[in-house]
Amino acid sequence: MKNKLVAVLVIAVFLVLGGAGWVGYLLFKTGFSAKAEPHALEVFMARQVRYLAIPFGDRNRSNPVTLTPDVLQDGLAHFADHCATCHANDGSGRTPIGKGVYPKAPDLREPATQTMSDGELFWVIHNGIRFTAMPAWGEDEPGQDLDSWKLVHFIRHLPKLTADELDHMKSLNPKTKRQLEEEAAFDRFLQGDETAVPRQSDKGHHH
């Protein structure tokens, strides 16, 4: 028993030293730049740490919210309003923020996310992930956070998202102050106020 304990401790020490060496190498190579692409080994280690960080009982939790068309629409609206800024409406992560953070926002349609259990997805949404751009969205106690469970249903639906659903999500995405002003001016113009000339958005402008 003592020999086994010593062996486990030795392996743990080597893993820690190896991990520290790898992190040191990455920092020497790229510094703290968020533009760098995570190495495959780093991605693998991060996913293992994430998996181990989720309590076993939470991993196996079943979704208490029954999937219905209304529930899916609630999840779609919540995703468009809260999540699409980083993850994009289609879950690809191809947004200025999603591509500019480190690690990059994952493609939620890929197996790395879709093979996670419902409990794991809920835990990540509710609690967030430290040292990443993923915030903790759960404001209520886990047992009362039904919105996050609805998001789990919608994340499962992302690979089957339709063009009509994507168009609907665009209307639900948060708008900048400039966009709101332009819409208000356009509404006044339609109502007969000829002084309210709508401006064209500057596509090259960073909002």
Secondary structure, 3 states (H helix, E strand, C coil): CHHHHHHHHHHHHHHHHHHHHHHHHHHHHHCCCCCCCCCHHHHHHHHHHHHHHCCHHHHCCCCCCCCCHHHHHHHHHHHHHHHHHHHCCCCCCCCHHHHHCCCCCCCCCCHHHHCCCHHHHHHHHHHCCCCCCCCCCCCCCHHHCHHHHHHHHHHHHHHHCCHHHHHHHHHHCCCCHHHHHHHHHHHHHHCCCCCCCCCCCCCCCCC
